[in-house]
Structure formats: C-alpha cells, structure tokens
Amino acid sequence: MRGKYESLVDAETWDFIDQTLAFYPADADGFSIAEQRQFYNKLCRHFHADYPEGINAHDEEIAGPGGPLPIRNYQATGANPKACVVYYHGGGHVVGGLDSHDDVCAEICARTGFSVTSIDYRLAPEYIYPDDFKDALAGFEHVANLSDLPIIVAGDSAGGNLAAAVSHATRSADKQPVGQVLIYPALGRDSTGGSFVEHAQAPMLTTREILFYKAIRTADNDQLLLEATCSPLNDSDFSGLPPTVIISAQCDPLSGDGKAYQQQIAKAGGKAVYFNETGLIHGYLRARHSVSRARDSFTRIVNAIDVLGRKQWPY
C-alpha cells in the first residue's frame, strides 16, 4: 500500500492510517452496505473527541422533502453568534450521519463562536440522488428562514459536494451563502486522468472506491452525474458563487477536483482559493488531534469559516 507514499506521508499520518484500516476487514468491499456502516460508525466513535467546554447541542426534526429531516444544532454558551454554519458530513453519500462528524461540528462552533447546524441527509442506496441534494437544500433553507445572520455552507468529501451544490442552486434565491468551505470535496471531475490516475491507489481512498460510491449514489445512472447539483463541476456557469475556500489533501484522487473548481470560479470572476495539504490523505479530519499536519489544516479550515462568516476575504 505504501509504495510512492512512503516518503510523502509522515509517521504520524501512517499511524492514523493503520488505526483506521484496523476497523475494516481486508475484504471489506464484499460486505453489505449495512455492515460497512457498522465498520464506519465504530471508526468514528473511536476517533470522537470530547466537546470543547461550553458547547451545547440539541437534535430536532424539520420538515424535509422526503419526510422528517433530522438536524443537530450547536451553540456556545453565552455566545452571540455573528454567523451560522450549515455542515454536510462526508461518507460517499452512503455512510455517516449526525454522529460521524459530531465532534468536528462542535469544535467549529467553539473556535468560531458561530452556530452550527449539521444536516442528516438521506443516504444511498435506500435513497438515490437527488434525494440527498434535496435534503441538503432543505437544511440550508431551514436555517436561512430562521435567521438573518450570514450563512456559510461547509462539508467534507460527499458533504463538500452537497455544500457546493447548494451554493449553485441558491444563486438566484433571496438568501444565499456568504461563503463556502469545501474540504477534500468530490465535485464530479472526469475520473480518467489527472489526480484520479496519479493517486489511484492512495491510502484511505482509491479511484475505484470513488467510482463505487458514485454508482451507488446514482443507482448506476451515469446521466445523473451530468447534473450540476450532482456534479458541480458540470455546471455551465460558475459566476455568482459565494467566496470559496477549498482544502484538498495531496495524497487523494479527489485533489484535482478542488483545483479544477477553484479555476472555474476564478475564470468566471469570482473569489476562490485552493490549498492542497502536503502529505495528507482523504479523511484526515479525524486525525486533527493526533497528526500535526491535520491539526494545522483544521486551523486553516476553521479560520476560513471564521473570515467568510465575517464577510472578509484575506486571500
């Protein structure tokens, strides 16, 4: 597995990779989706960090396009939030939920002082695209209807896809995000070249696995991948998007998605910046307390959310 990554990935990160892989059998691909969710949930519980002091969370259900839509709201005790964050979790549109990124959301809340709302969108294969996107949009609209505060949309991996899709879909709406922070996002770039070839066998996520998740999300209907709210890079218009910060991992097939998206926004005259984190791998958010590079990157992520929520652009 290490191959060319032996020198790119440091010892701390390899230790995180080894801990992660220990939660999956060698032949994990042959297990059912339900079993893969069990592996993933155990992994997330293992790396879950305690809430920072003074952070409170409560769950509720809002009216969603497919029925009740669970969300989790985070607030800092005594805080007077200057902005709201709507967060979409990663997991390939197949695994994950309110608990998988619970501590990440709590820490974003603590370090920015902003309120955070996490959206428990429907997952494939039980629900295929566009159900996940419809839930993501409904979650954003719920927060927008409740508050006049600026809203930042953010998410990692599949969640970065949904955050971007919401930004594309709301450009003509009365309330739009003031910024988006996309963490190693999957945005729908052609998977036959670039980083999908260069990092096809990267630790933690391979190109084959990305294609597997795409097929589940769309029930093998490749035509759905052409839609901008499924694959934001397939939009024909990148104007009018909110200021965008994209943070990718160097050792990740998806790293080229972030770069291509930044270039499209810049070409359309928008504000976008791209960081490709040296030596990091897909899913490194869970390593933010054990890996120095991941800790530094998480600080970059939090700072990006903070400045966008204050309608600043220091990049």
C-alpha positions as CSV (number, residue, x, y, z in Angstrom):
1,M,0.0,0.0,0.0
2,R,2.8,2.5,0.9
3,G,4.7,2.5,-2.4
4,K,5.4,6.0,-3.5
5,Y,3.6,7.4,-0.5
6,E,6.3,6.1,1.9
7,S,8.2,9.4,1.7
8,L,5.1,11.7,1.1
9,V,3.2,10.6,4.2
10,D,4.8,11.1,7.6
11,A,4.9,8.7,10.5
12,E,2.1,10.4,12.4
13,T,-0.2,10.0,9.4
14,W,0.8,6.4,8.8
15,D,-0.1,5.6,12.4
16,F,-3.6,7.2,11.8
17,I,-4.0,5.2,8.6
18,D,-3.1,2.0,10.3
19,Q,-5.6,2.7,13.1
20,T,-8.3,3.5,10.6
21,L,-7.7,0.4,8.5
22,A,-7.9,-1.8,11.6
23,F,-11.6,-1.2,11.7
24,Y,-12.1,-2.7,8.2
25,P,-11.6,-6.4,7.2
26,A,-9.2,-6.9,4.3
27,D,-12.1,-7.9,2.1
28,A,-14.5,-5.0,3.3
29,D,-15.7,-4.5,-0.3
30,G,-17.5,-7.8,-0.1
31,F,-19.6,-6.8,2.9
32,S,-23.1,-5.4,2.7
33,I,-23.7,-1.6,3.0
34,A,-25.2,-2.2,6.4
35,E,-22.1,-3.9,7.6
36,Q,-19.9,-1.2,6.1
37,R,-21.9,1.4,8.0
38,Q,-21.2,-0.6,11.2
39,F,-17.4,-0.5,10.4
40,Y,-17.6,3.2,9.7
41,N,-19.6,4.0,12.8
42,K,-17.1,2.1,15.1
43,L,-14.3,4.0,13.4
44,C,-16.0,7.4,14.0
45,R,-16.7,6.5,17.7
46,H,-13.0,5.6,18.2
47,F,-11.8,9.0,17.0
48,H,-14.6,11.0,18.5
49,A,-13.2,13.8,20.7
50,D,-15.0,15.4,23.7
51,Y,-16.9,18.6,23.1
52,P,-15.0,21.7,23.9
53,E,-16.2,23.3,27.2
54,G,-19.3,25.4,26.9
55,I,-20.7,23.7,23.7
56,N,-24.2,22.5,23.7
57,A,-26.0,20.5,21.0
58,H,-29.6,19.5,20.5
59,D,-31.3,17.4,17.9
60,E,-34.6,18.1,16.1
61,E,-36.5,17.1,13.1
62,I,-37.6,19.6,10.4
63,A,-39.9,19.1,7.5
64,G,-37.9,17.7,4.7
65,P,-38.8,16.8,1.1
66,G,-38.9,13.1,2.0
67,G,-40.4,13.4,5.4
68,P,-38.9,14.4,8.8
69,L,-35.2,15.5,8.3
70,P,-33.0,15.2,11.4
71,I,-30.6,18.0,12.2
72,R,-28.3,18.8,15.1
73,N,-27.8,22.4,16.3
74,Y,-24.6,23.5,18.1
75,Q,-24.3,26.7,20.2
76,A,-21.6,28.1,22.5
77,T,-22.9,29.0,26.0
78,G,-23.2,32.8,26.3
79,A,-22.1,33.4,22.7
80,N,-23.6,36.0,20.4
81,P,-23.1,34.3,17.0
82,K,-22.1,36.5,14.1
83,A,-22.9,33.9,11.6
84,C,-24.3,30.4,11.0
85,V,-22.6,27.3,9.5
86,V,-24.6,24.6,7.7
87,Y,-22.4,21.5,7.7
88,Y,-22.8,18.4,5.5
89,H,-20.9,15.3,6.6
90,G,-18.8,13.1,4.4
91,G,-19.1,9.3,3.7
92,G,-19.6,8.9,0.0
93,H,-23.3,9.6,0.2
94,V,-23.5,6.1,1.6
95,V,-22.3,6.2,5.3
96,G,-22.2,8.7,8.0
97,G,-24.7,10.9,9.9
98,L,-25.1,13.3,12.7
99,D,-22.7,11.3,15.0
100,S,-19.9,10.7,12.5
101,H,-18.9,14.4,12.4
102,D,-20.4,15.4,15.7
103,D,-17.1,16.5,17.3
104,V,-15.9,18.3,14.2
105,C,-19.1,20.5,14.2
106,A,-18.7,21.1,18.0
107,E,-15.1,22.3,17.5
108,I,-16.1,24.6,14.6
109,C,-18.7,26.1,16.8
110,A,-16.3,26.5,19.7
111,R,-13.5,28.1,17.7
112,T,-15.6,30.5,15.6
113,G,-18.4,31.3,18.1
114,F,-20.8,30.7,15.2
115,S,-23.9,28.5,15.5
116,V,-23.5,25.2,13.5
117,T,-26.3,23.1,12.1
118,S,-25.5,19.6,10.8
119,I,-27.8,18.0,8.3
120,D,-28.6,14.3,8.3
121,Y,-29.4,13.9,4.6
122,R,-30.7,10.7,3.2
123,L,-28.2,8.1,2.1
124,A,-27.8,5.7,-0.8
125,P,-28.7,3.1,-1.8
126,E,-32.0,3.4,0.0
127,Y,-32.3,6.9,-1.4
128,I,-30.5,7.9,-4.6
129,Y,-29.6,11.3,-6.0
130,P,-31.3,13.9,-5.9
131,D,-32.8,12.9,-2.5
132,D,-29.5,13.8,-0.8
133,F,-29.3,17.1,-2.5
134,K,-32.9,18.0,-1.8
135,D,-32.3,17.4,1.9
136,A,-29.1,19.5,1.8
137,L,-31.0,22.3,0.2
138,A,-33.9,22.0,2.7
139,G,-31.5,22.1,5.6
140,F,-29.9,25.3,4.2
141,E,-33.4,26.9,3.6
142,H,-34.5,26.0,7.2
143,V,-31.5,27.9,8.7
144,A,-32.0,30.8,6.3
145,N,-35.6,31.1,7.2
146,L,-34.8,31.2,10.9
147,S,-32.0,33.7,10.9
148,D,-30.9,36.9,9.2
149,L,-27.3,36.1,10.1
150,P,-24.8,35.3,7.3
151,I,-24.6,31.6,6.5
152,I,-21.5,29.6,5.4
153,V,-22.0,26.2,3.9
154,A,-19.3,23.7,4.6
155,G,-18.7,20.0,4.3
156,D,-16.1,17.3,3.7
157,S,-15.9,14.8,0.8
158,A,-19.5,14.0,-0.2
159,G,-20.5,16.8,2.1
160,G,-18.3,19.2,0.2
161,N,-20.2,18.1,-2.9
162,L,-23.5,18.9,-1.3
163,A,-22.3,22.3,0.1
164,A,-21.2,23.3,-3.4
165,A,-24.4,22.1,-5.0
166,V,-26.4,24.2,-2.5
167,S,-24.3,27.2,-3.5
168,H,-25.0,26.6,-7.2
169,A,-28.7,26.1,-6.6
170,T,-29.3,29.2,-4.5
171,R,-27.6,31.9,-6.6
172,S,-31.0,33.5,-7.5
173,A,-32.6,32.9,-4.1
174,D,-33.4,35.6,-1.6
175,K,-30.9,34.1,0.9
176,Q,-27.6,32.7,-0.3
177,P,-24.5,31.5,1.4
178,V,-21.9,34.3,2.1
179,G,-19.2,31.7,1.6
180,Q,-18.4,28.0,1.2
181,V,-15.6,25.9,2.7
182,L,-15.1,22.6,0.9
183,I,-12.9,20.0,2.5
184,Y,-11.4,17.4,0.1
185,P,-14.6,17.7,-1.9
186,A,-15.9,15.3,-4.6
187,L,-17.1,17.6,-7.4
188,G,-17.5,15.4,-10.4
189,R,-14.4,15.9,-12.5
190,D,-13.6,13.4,-15.2
191,S,-12.1,10.4,-13.4
192,T,-10.0,9.1,-16.3
193,G,-7.0,11.4,-15.8
194,G,-5.1,13.8,-13.5
195,S,-5.2,13.1,-9.8
196,F,-7.5,10.1,-10.4
197,V,-4.7,8.4,-12.2
198,E,-1.8,9.9,-10.2
199,H,-3.3,8.9,-6.9
200,A,-5.5,6.0,-8.0
201,Q,-4.1,3.8,-5.2
202,A,-3.8,6.4,-2.5
203,P,-4.1,5.3,1.2
204,M,-7.6,5.7,2.6
205,L,-9.4,6.3,-0.7
206,T,-8.8,4.9,-4.2
207,T,-10.2,5.9,-7.5
208,R,-12.0,2.5,-7.7
209,E,-13.8,3.3,-4.4
210,I,-14.9,6.7,-5.7
211,L,-16.5,5.1,-8.7
212,F,-18.1,2.6,-6.4
213,Y,-19.7,5.3,-4.4
214,K,-20.8,7.2,-7.4
215,A,-22.5,4.2,-8.8
216,I,-24.4,3.6,-5.6
217,R,-25.4,7.2,-5.3
218,T,-27.0,7.2,-8.8
219,A,-28.1,3.6,-9.0
220,D,-25.7,3.2,-12.0
221,N,-27.4,6.0,-13.9
222,D,-24.5,7.9,-15.3
223,Q,-26.8,10.5,-16.8
224,L,-27.5,11.9,-13.3
225,L,-23.8,12.7,-13.0
226,L,-24.2,15.3,-15.7
227,E,-26.4,17.5,-13.5
228,A,-24.7,20.4,-11.7
229,T,-26.4,19.6,-8.4
230,C,-24.9,16.1,-8.6
231,S,-21.5,17.1,-10.0
232,P,-20.9,20.9,-9.5
233,L,-18.0,20.8,-12.0
234,N,-20.5,20.0,-14.7
235,D,-22.3,23.4,-14.3
236,S,-22.1,25.6,-17.4
237,D,-21.9,28.8,-15.3
238,F,-19.6,29.5,-12.3
239,S,-20.5,33.1,-11.9
240,G,-22.3,34.5,-8.9
241,L,-21.0,31.8,-6.5
242,P,-20.0,32.8,-2.9
243,P,-16.4,33.3,-1.9
244,T,-14.9,29.8,-1.8
245,V,-12.1,28.2,0.1
246,I,-11.2,24.7,-1.0
247,I,-8.9,22.5,1.1
248,S,-7.8,19.2,-0.5
249,A,-5.3,16.5,0.5
250,Q,-2.2,15.9,-1.6
251,C,-2.5,12.1,-1.5
252,D,-6.1,11.8,-2.6
253,P,-7.6,11.1,-6.0
254,L,-10.0,13.9,-5.4
255,S,-7.4,16.6,-5.0
256,G,-7.8,17.6,-8.7
257,D,-11.5,18.3,-8.2
258,G,-10.7,21.1,-5.8
259,K,-8.2,22.7,-8.1
260,A,-10.4,22.5,-11.1
261,Y,-13.3,24.1,-9.2
262,Q,-11.2,26.9,-8.0
263,Q,-10.0,27.6,-11.5
264,Q,-13.6,27.6,-12.9
265,I,-14.7,30.2,-10.2
266,A,-11.7,32.4,-10.8
267,K,-12.2,32.2,-14.6
268,A,-15.8,33.4,-14.0
269,G,-14.5,36.4,-12.0
270,G,-15.3,35.0,-8.5
271,K,-13.2,34.7,-5.4
272,A,-11.8,31.3,-4.8
273,V,-8.6,29.9,-3.2
274,Y,-7.3,26.3,-3.2
275,F,-5.0,24.7,-0.7
276,N,-3.5,21.2,-1.3
277,E,-2.3,19.9,2.0
278,T,1.1,18.4,1.8
279,G,1.3,14.7,2.8
280,L,-2.3,14.4,3.9
281,I,-4.8,11.8,2.9
282,H,-8.6,11.7,2.5
283,G,-10.5,11.7,5.8
284,Y,-7.8,13.5,7.8
285,L,-10.3,15.5,9.8
286,R,-10.4,12.6,12.2
287,A,-6.6,13.0,12.7
288,R,-6.7,16.7,13.7
289,H,-5.8,15.8,17.3
290,S,-3.0,13.3,16.5
291,V,-1.3,14.5,13.3
292,S,0.4,17.8,13.2
293,R,-0.3,18.4,9.5
294,A,-4.0,17.6,10.1
295,R,-4.1,19.9,13.1
296,D,-2.7,22.8,11.1
297,S,-5.1,22.1,8.2
298,F,-8.1,22.1,10.6
299,T,-6.9,25.5,11.9
300,R,-6.9,26.7,8.3
301,I,-10.4,25.3,7.8
302,V,-11.8,27.0,10.9
303,N,-10.1,30.3,10.1
304,A,-11.7,30.2,6.6
305,I,-15.1,29.6,8.1
306,D,-14.5,32.5,10.5
307,V,-13.4,35.1,7.9
308,L,-16.1,34.2,5.4
309,G,-18.7,34.4,8.1
310,R,-17.5,37.9,8.8
311,K,-17.6,38.7,5.1
312,Q,-13.9,39.1,4.8
313,W,-11.5,37.9,2.1
314,P,-7.9,37.9,3.2
315,Y,-6.7,35.5,0.5
